[in-house]
Amino acid sequence: MRRTTMAAGALAMALPLAACGSDSGSASGDGEISGTVTMWTNPIYDENAMREHYQQQAAEFQKEHPDVEVEITVNPWQGAQEQLTAALAAGEGPDVAYLIPDRIPTLASQDLLAPLGDTLGQDRDDFHQSALDAVTYEDEIYAIPVLQSVIPQVYDKRVLDAAGVAEPPTTWDAFLDAAEKVKQAGHYMTEYPGHLEMTLNISFYPWLYQAGGSVYSDDGESVAFNSPEGIEALEYLKTLVDEGYTPKGAISEPSNIEQSEVSRGNVAMVSAEPQRLIELWGAENVLIAPPLENQEQVAYGTVGAYGVLGTSDNTAAAREWVKWISRPEALREFDVESGYFAPRKSLDDLYADDPVLGKVEKLIPTTSTFGPHPAKSVEVMSTLRVEVQAALLGEKSPEEALAAAEEQANRILGGS
């Protein structure tokens, strides 16, 4: 597992697989594709290992399509979104780009992504529905998933043992019962990250969806979180804060995990990827549990995908390339190397031999990216995040906070 989150600089790696007279290309009269495909991606894991992977994939692709040249650039995460936006505005973007769910609606709504539903064809049946939902905008698939994450609920066995809690709770009610026991033992039940740098995908949204609510209406044209379900979720979180089941400092102050109560072995449960917790707690103390259930049982997991840009002058070859690098035989290596999970059902056994990740892998069907994602979902989240924090700090009631967020968010979505 060689996942990384940042690169020192852009790494351009051109893979000259065939001599072409032009940067543009098309499908020839006999249906064969030609020309150059340019792809921008990010260092999802170790750059050298990624380079080797794509060189191998490109070489195999060239055997099938000898008239295609593939050029891949790995850009650092920092500034990647702005770089792509500027390139598209100048008409100089790549044919293919690595995308996350929040980015897809913005691009698709401006006709800057090519629909890929037909490219997937019957192969779509092998993809987890949660992965397809993440790349869908207005009922059309705009990218092909290559990885999927799961943010499980991870328990510290030492804390549960100290509190006399035999098993991780499975429902909201059981969670509160366990929380009181954990508090009496001198620990926190969880550490809710309510500060404004934290994505609501990991903090508020899972509780909202477990309550049976949602962020948006079905058509994505208005928000739906100001509902009985949304109020119930926020009131529940307020109970965790008021009863001392979560440290109040985490509501307003960001901190890395090494400086938190989690690293001190003072928190029973945290929603996080387990790799770092294994290092902090020891694998023998890491317990993976399914998401809590109230009305629904759901956890957050993101999706990484490749899309074909609407500005591409070689969409035929670009579509084939994206389809190629998302094949099961390509993803088996890619996802294990990156430390992520596969978006394909046929690859649900990648971590079968790992005592921790194997359990997380089984939770993929419970994950969601909490879509649909309207074009301005990032702005909506920023607005809601402030109001949720205000409620948890006691500055507003849950009803007041959600009503204020609803008014602002619908104004954002309406463009007024």
Secondary structure, DSSP 4 states (H G I P E B T S, - for coil): --B-S--SS-EEEEE--S--S-S---B-TTS-B-EEEEEEE--SB-HHHHHHHHHHHHHHHHHH-TTEEEEEEE--STTHHHHHHHHHHTT---SEEEE-TTHHHHHHTTT-B---HHHHGGGGGGB-HHHHHHTEETTEE-SEEEEE----EEEEHHHHHHHT--S---BHHHHHHHHHHHHHTT-EEE----STTS-TTTTHHHHHHHTT--SB-TTSSSB--SSHHHHHHHHHHHHHHHTTSS-THHHH----GGGSTTTTT-EEEEES-HHHHHHHH-GGGEEEEPPPBSS-B-EE--EEEEEEBTT-S-HHHHHHHHHHHTSHHHHHHHHHHHT-B-SBGGGTTTTTT-TTHHHHHTTGGGEE------TTHHHHHHHHHHHHHHHHTTSS-HHHHHHHHHHHHHHHHHT-
